[in-house]
Amino acid sequence: MTDAADETPARGAGSRPGDGRRRRFLSPDAAFGWMSRLSACVVLLMLAALLFVLGEAAIPAIRDYGARFLVSSDWRPNELEIPKRDARGKLVFDGGEVVTEKIPPSFGALPVVYGTLISSALALLFAVPLSLGAAIFLVRIAPPRVRGLVSFLVEFLATIPSIAYGVWGLFVLAPLLQDHVEPALQSLLQHLPGFGWLFMDTHGRPLALTGRDMFCGGLILAIMILPIITAISRDVLHAVPRAQIEGALALGATWWESIKVMLAYSRSGLFGAVILGLARAAGETMAVTMVIGNNNQIQPSPFAPAQTMSSLLANEFSEAETVAHRSALVEVALILLLLSLAFNIVARMLFVGSSVQPSRAA
Amino acid sequence: MMTLIRWAACGLAAAGFLATETRLQGAGATFPAPLYARWVAEYGKLNPSIAIDYQAIGSGGGIKSITDKTVDFAGSDAPLNDKQIQALGQGNVIHVPSCAGGVVPAYNLPGLGQDLNFTGEVLAEIYMGKITRWNDAKIAAVNAGSSLPDTVITTAWRTDGSGTNFVWTNYLSTQNEAFKESIGMGTSVKWPVGQGGKGNAGITAIVQQTKGAIGYTEQNYASENKLTYGKVKNLEGEFIKASPESISLAGVGAVGQLQGDVLKANLWNQPGKGTYPIASFTYLIAYRDLNNLKSREQAQALVDYFWWATHEGQQYANKLEYAPLAPDVQHKVGDALGHFTYKGEALKPKGS
């Protein structure tokens, strides 16, 4: 134990005098130390460079639209040419010709920010109960052999590429929702008071139930974040000291009450797991793009097509032709990056809080 | 181990040294990509020393690449606008149509005995969200005899900026003033209703999976994927189904628009019996003076390839369901291709 501790400090050994090695300009240990420092710096530099490049490319959009970018829901990359009308709504003529005026493109990110937040929230709604249930099962109920197998499968799910979930969502999940789930929900709920809005758009037109909508986006995200929340929750629950549980049982708690003690003890860690899942959901791109319907609109019904920030980027970035369009898309990317950063910082704070000072959480 | 690596390195160097072939690099439009791939393959058989690579990265990407001179030629479905030509250098661009395509309204209504008829007016109102069900009186008015279902219409559109969007929105804007004022024209626009799919594949998936859906794709894509698509009313009042022949006819009507070295024409709503009304050219673009290329041989290869593609190569268009260039159009293209130079020296296309 003490031997291992002596060896761990990176520069301790190399700087010790009289250790018999030839002194060089830079000892291997020191070189390794500097390389590690450099690697750590590169990570920071990458983040800084990312922020700088995105920030710089977004300048035209930030300058042109300012705060309006975040509250406007108009996303129209093309210029409109309309006949000019005077204050009384009459067409303006010039030498017998109708005078036309050009309306420049307009960019507002509200629908995609809304889409990202709502689809992620739906994903949490579906995934958190399942993940917590699975984690409790793994820690408290499952026999060791089953635990190993289920843990392996959960971790395996996390390694499936996003596009595979997307293809499955598009060809299996969406048709299932379209043909069975959504019509069933419609016939069940449509005529009940208070549920009609689920099947109407904001203009009162009937929604076509296509299975490619916010609901499907939320479902696919839930499936994708399930492994990460389950795996982290399992570790957090596993770290609860036995004494806590045994203490609760000794005081006469039932088995269920002892689980409640466990959850309360590790709640900030569990919350961190949920936030990490949320961060993953907010940034997830390909699978969502394939099933969410890709319409930049704000509709209260989850059965209407929607768009997230990342799906908007996936859809439009490669073919964005004008500077205004590109920089507006970059600004969306910047907002997404800052949002993910915020989620991760929150998760980190909660997570570190739970593992370093467990007594506070209890 | 080291020996092995050295040998491998020698092998690579030798392979690079032996390959003294002329290379041409192109990028751009996705719509003609299958035809371009065929051209490259066929041309390679005839000229084994010339290697051509075309990457279907999208029209916008192609235009950007040629402007940055990272490729030797570009493909675009939408013709270059004045600003884009200025970025390349006014008077220093050769821009010719390579083939034509048509955009078709594809729909999913099982059990309908015959092809549906559409007018531009009806299509515009469907995409504006004014017509919301298939049994709407305006659809029924041009489809006597079809029993139209009371199904909600799901409109599907392309989310990526594309030449297909450009043609579709331009055509609909000529058909309906309100469409022009609220949605307008462009490679990407804001649609008030429906849902978006990325690329031809995305829109096809929506149409195939959703009863009551309508979408638009290039005719050859729709026929390859066995999508049902309707006839559209042309300027003469006929309902025409898109085919390579009816699309080629649109080119005939537009010959008058083709002028100079930058040949571009709007093919929607062309007059003439049997003409399909929603058509467009796809274009090949290169610098007029090819001094961005490495050698005169390379420049000559590009000119020869352009000539071959727009002449002998046209026979492959029909086989892949693209509309070949009409003879009058070919003539104008031939004239423009005669204007290439390399550092001021004229380059005469082989075969002209």
Contacts between the chains, C-beta under 8 A, distances in Angstrom:
chain1	res1	chain2	res2	distance
A	74	B	190	7.3
A	75	B	190	6.0
A	76	B	189	6.8
A	76	B	190	3.9
A	77	B	161	7.3
A	77	B	186	6.7
A	77	B	188	4.7
A	77	B	189	7.0
A	77	B	190	7.5
A	78	B	169	7.9
A	78	B	184	5.3
A	78	B	185	6.6
A	78	B	186	3.0
A	78	B	187	7.7
A	78	B	188	6.6
A	78	B	189	4.7
A	78	B	190	7.6
A	79	B	184	7.1
A	79	B	186	7.2
A	80	B	181	6.7
A	80	B	182	7.8
A	80	B	184	4.3
A	81	B	180	7.3
A	81	B	184	6.8
A	82	B	180	7.8
A	82	B	181	4.5
A	83	B	181	7.5
A	170	B	205	6.1
A	171	B	205	7.9
A	174	B	209	6.8
A	175	B	209	5.6
A	178	B	209	6.9
A	178	B	210	6.7
A	201	B	193	7.7
A	203	B	129	7.5
A	205	B	129	6.9
A	205	B	132	5.5
A	205	B	193	7.7
A	206	B	132	7.0
A	206	B	152	5.3
A	207	B	152	7.5
A	208	B	152	4.1
A	208	B	153	7.1
A	208	B	154	4.1
A	208	B	210	7.2
A	208	B	212	6.1
A	208	B	213	7.9
A	210	B	154	5.6
A	210	B	195	6.6
A	210	B	206	7.4
A	210	B	209	7.7
A	210	B	210	5.0
A	210	B	213	7.5
A	211	B	209	7.5
A	211	B	210	7.9
A	212	B	195	6.1
A	212	B	206	7.0
A	212	B	210	8.0
A	289	B	198	6.5
A	290	B	202	7.8
A	293	B	195	3.8
A	293	B	196	7.0
A	294	B	159	4.8
A	294	B	195	6.0
A	294	B	196	3.4
A	294	B	197	7.0
A	294	B	198	7.3
A	295	B	191	7.3
A	295	B	194	6.8
A	295	B	195	5.3
A	295	B	196	6.0
A	296	B	190	7.3
A	305	B	194	7.6
A	305	B	195	3.9
A	305	B	196	7.6
A	307	B	196	7.8
A	314	B	198	7.2
A	315	B	159	3.8
A	315	B	160	5.9
A	315	B	196	6.6
A	315	B	198	5.4
A	316	B	159	6.6
A	316	B	160	6.6
A	316	B	161	6.7
A	316	B	188	6.5
A	318	B	57	7.3
A	318	B	58	5.8
A	318	B	60	7.4
A	318	B	61	6.4
A	318	B	160	6.7
A	319	B	58	4.8
A	319	B	59	7.3
A	319	B	60	4.4
A	319	B	61	7.0
A	319	B	160	4.8
A	319	B	161	3.3
A	319	B	162	6.5
A	319	B	187	6.8
A	319	B	188	7.0
A	320	B	60	6.9
A	320	B	161	6.3
A	320	B	188	7.8
A	321	B	60	4.6
A	321	B	63	7.5
A	321	B	161	6.0
A	321	B	187	6.2
A	325	B	188	7.6
